[in-house]
Amino acid sequence: MKVSYKVPATTANLGPGFDCLGMALPIYNIITIEETVMPSTGIEVNVMKDDDNAELLELNDLPEDKDNIVLKAVEMLYSLVGQEANELKININTNIPIARGLGSSASVIVGGLLAANELLGFPADEAALLSIATEAEGHPDNVAPALLGGLVMSSMEDDGSILYRKLNWPQEWHITACIPDFELATNVSRSVLPENVSLKDASFNSRRLAMLIHAINTKDVKLMKVALEDRLHQPYREKLIPGFKEIKEAFKHEEDVLGTVISGAGPAIIIISKNNILDKIQDTVKEIWDNFNIHSEIKNLTVELEGASKVE
Ligand code: HSE
């Protein structure tokens, strides 16, 4: 039996929603798991890239051995149901740039779990799959929207369960993903964050997150322009992303730009805008990154509402 799932990219955090907000984007990986017919053939993991996007796809972070994150997640599910994953062929077809803050690892973890869950006869429900995916990934904010689609708030509770709800993203707000040609591993980007933050900064972020949720629910542009500020992670990560400060500054007074944020742990940058200034955004970002000798790909996207889906 052979099962394939198509799983979207995601952008996490959205400024102040550190480790709890994420949104699905229409760029996809396809994960296929096949039960090997011949006994004792063992586990085989193959990682392939989509040729159209070859330039930004480096596959070094997806090893094809036992360290592969899909295999690890699949093994977690198998052991939960008291079985061993012995004879499987896992194919990972990547189209989401790796180590750019676009949820490539969340996407393959979710795809692997969905496929394995089907092969096992659907023992895990949505909440259980999310818990396993979060354990494999370390935080829920990418895996939740990768599974469910749309904009999702999620929280890992002390007992390991995930509380999550979908929110409605205003369809008229455009999302531009600016993807540079360099990688930034999430562990490196997390290592620059402080162990403790001041009450002043924590309070600043609480206020911004409250504003952000209200602005999204009510399509309040004025509030949104203030709401995307953050003091928990971006100020520390800026130095890892040449040009981020300059790009943010370039759009600070642009009427139709609602905010510029680091996508997940970076280095991709997300710009939220309204009306039609997508060409201007693209030209400005390209020009700034060119000055830093950084090649980039700029994608104008809409929120992906469906989430992971089976490929028939
Ligand atoms: N919330 C996580 C972080 C997302 O910012 O480190 C990682 O993709």
Boltz pocket constraint, residues with backbone or C-beta under 6 A from the ligand:
constraints:
  - pocket:
      binder: B
      contacts: [[A, 12], [A, 13], [A, 17], [A, 18], [A, 19], [A, 20], [A, 101], [A, 103], [A, 139], [A, 141], [A, 142], [A, 186], [A, 190], [A, 233], [A, 263], [A, 264], [A, 265]]
      max_distance: 6.0
